[in-house]
Amino acid sequence: MSHIVPLDSQSDAAIEQLLDAAFGPDRHGRTAYKIRDGMAWLPALSFAMADADGALIGSLQSWPVALTLADGGQLPLIMVGPVAVEPAHQKGGHGRALMDSVVAAARAMRCEPLMMIGDPEYYGRFWGFTDEGTGGWDAPGPFEKRRLLALSVDGSAIGGTGMLAPRIAVTA
């Protein structure tokens, strides 16, 4: 029986090994990596799937990113993904359970809108992610516009025009 635990309960080496197994070692050049470059994932919105023996078989990371506007201002977003499941455990509902967890946690926190690059038919059907409001968004690398998705977890509108990028920390 598998169970969901906080991702920070897993070693960095185990997480990297899982991501390599799920997406290949060349995954670092993907657009999603450029959007979140230099950011640390958010422990409160990142989860692991462990098997009955406690071995890592799935992970979902969430990242602080933003839509950077022409004037340099940023609209904060949380990028969901990658959702990774060990190839031998795929098609068992583990990825869906991880997504259920992040959406439920984000709604409970009433955090910034979630965004991702993903299949709109799948992520829309189960969790309500849509490309409505993302038409003015650009990304630092190749992507399909229809796969740039967002979900408001607090009912606020999603929109804006700009470039997706790492979130700039503001200090007072």
C-alpha positions in Angstrom: 0.0 0.0 0.0 1.4 3.4 -1.0 0.9 6.6 1.0 1.6 10.3 0.6 4.2 12.0 2.7 5.8 15.5 2.7 8.5 15.6 -0.1 11.0 17.0 2.3 11.0 13.6 4.1 12.9 12.2 1.1 16.5 12.6 0.2 17.5 14.9 -2.6 19.4 12.0 -4.2 16.2 9.8 -4.2 14.2 12.7 -5.7 16.7 13.3 -8.5 16.9 9.5 -9.2 13.1 9.4 -9.5 13.0 12.4 -11.8 15.7 10.9 -14.0 13.8 7.6 -14.2 10.6 9.4 -15.1 11.8 12.1 -17.5 15.4 11.3 -18.4 18.7 12.9 -17.4 18.3 15.6 -20.1 15.2 17.1 -18.5 17.1 20.2 -17.2 16.8 21.9 -20.6 13.0 22.0 -20.6 11.1 25.2 -20.5 9.7 24.5 -17.0 13.2 24.4 -15.6 13.9 27.8 -17.1 10.7 29.3 -15.6 11.7 28.1 -12.0 15.5 28.5 -12.4 17.2 29.2 -9.1 14.0 28.7 -7.0 13.7 26.2 -4.1 10.5 24.1 -4.2 7.8 24.9 -1.6 7.7 22.2 1.1 4.1 22.9 2.1 3.0 22.2 -1.5 5.4 19.4 -2.5 4.5 15.7 -1.9 6.0 12.3 -2.2 4.4 8.9 -2.8 6.1 6.1 -0.8 5.5 2.4 -1.2 4.7 0.1 1.7 8.5 -0.2 2.5 8.9 3.6 2.5 10.7 3.8 -0.9 10.0 6.8 -3.0 7.8 5.9 -6.0 6.4 9.4 -6.9 6.9 13.0 -6.3 5.3 16.4 -7.0 7.1 19.6 -6.6 5.6 23.2 -6.5 7.7 26.3 -7.1 7.4 30.1 -6.5 7.3 31.7 -9.9 5.7 34.8 -11.3 4.4 36.5 -14.4 6.8 39.3 -15.0 5.1 42.3 -16.5 6.5 44.9 -18.9 7.0 47.4 -16.1 9.1 44.8 -14.1 6.3 44.1 -11.6 5.4 40.5 -10.9 2.2 38.6 -10.4 3.0 35.7 -8.0 2.1 32.2 -9.2 2.9 28.7 -8.0 4.2 26.3 -10.6 3.1 22.7 -10.1 5.3 20.0 -11.4 7.0 17.9 -12.3 4.6 15.1 -11.3 6.9 12.1 -11.5 6.1 8.4 -10.9 8.5 5.5 -11.2 7.9 3.9 -14.5 7.0 0.5 -12.9 4.3 2.2 -10.8 2.7 4.4 -13.5 -1.0 4.0 -14.4 -1.8 3.2 -10.8 -3.3 6.5 -9.8 -0.2 7.7 -7.9 0.2 10.9 -10.0 -3.5 11.7 -9.6 -3.3 11.3 -5.8 -0.3 13.6 -5.7 -2.3 16.2 -7.7 -5.3 15.8 -5.5 -3.0 16.6 -2.5 -1.5 19.7 -4.0 -4.8 21.2 -5.1 -6.4 20.5 -1.7 -3.4 22.0 0.1 -3.4 25.1 -2.1 -7.1 25.6 -1.6 -6.8 25.2 2.1 -3.9 27.8 2.1 -5.8 30.1 -0.3 -2.4 30.7 -2.0 -1.4 32.3 -5.3 -2.9 30.7 -8.4 -1.4 27.4 -9.5 0.1 27.1 -13.0 1.6 24.4 -15.0 2.6 23.2 -18.4 0.4 20.1 -19.0 -2.3 18.3 -20.9 -5.4 20.5 -20.7 -7.8 17.6 -21.3 -6.4 15.7 -18.2 -5.6 18.5 -15.8 -8.8 20.4 -16.7 -11.1 17.3 -16.3 -9.9 16.4 -12.8 -8.8 19.7 -11.2 -10.1 22.6 -13.4 -6.8 23.8 -14.8 -7.5 25.9 -18.0 -5.7 28.1 -20.5 -8.3 30.8 -19.9 -6.4 33.9 -18.7 -3.0 32.6 -19.8 -3.2 33.8 -23.4 -0.9 36.8 -22.6 1.7 34.6 -20.9 5.0 33.8 -22.6 7.7 31.4 -21.4 11.5 31.3 -21.8 11.6 28.4 -24.2 9.4 26.3 -26.5 5.9 25.5 -25.3 2.5 25.0 -26.7 0.1 27.8 -25.7 -2.8 25.4 -25.1 -0.6 23.5 -22.5 0.0 26.6 -20.4 -2.6 26.1 -17.7 -3.7 27.9 -14.5 -6.0 27.3 -11.6 -7.3 29.9 -9.2 -7.6 28.3 -5.8 -9.2 31.3 -4.1 -11.6 32.4 -6.8 -9.5 35.4 -8.0 -9.2 36.1 -11.7 -6.2 34.9 -13.6 -4.7 37.0 -16.4 -2.0 39.5 -17.3 0.6 39.8 -20.0 4.2 39.0 -19.5 7.0 36.4 -19.2 6.9 33.5 -16.8 10.0 33.6 -14.7 11.4 32.8 -11.2 9.9 34.9 -8.5 12.0 37.9 -7.3 12.3 38.1 -3.6 11.5 41.5 -2.2 13.2 42.6 1.0 12.2 45.6 3.1 
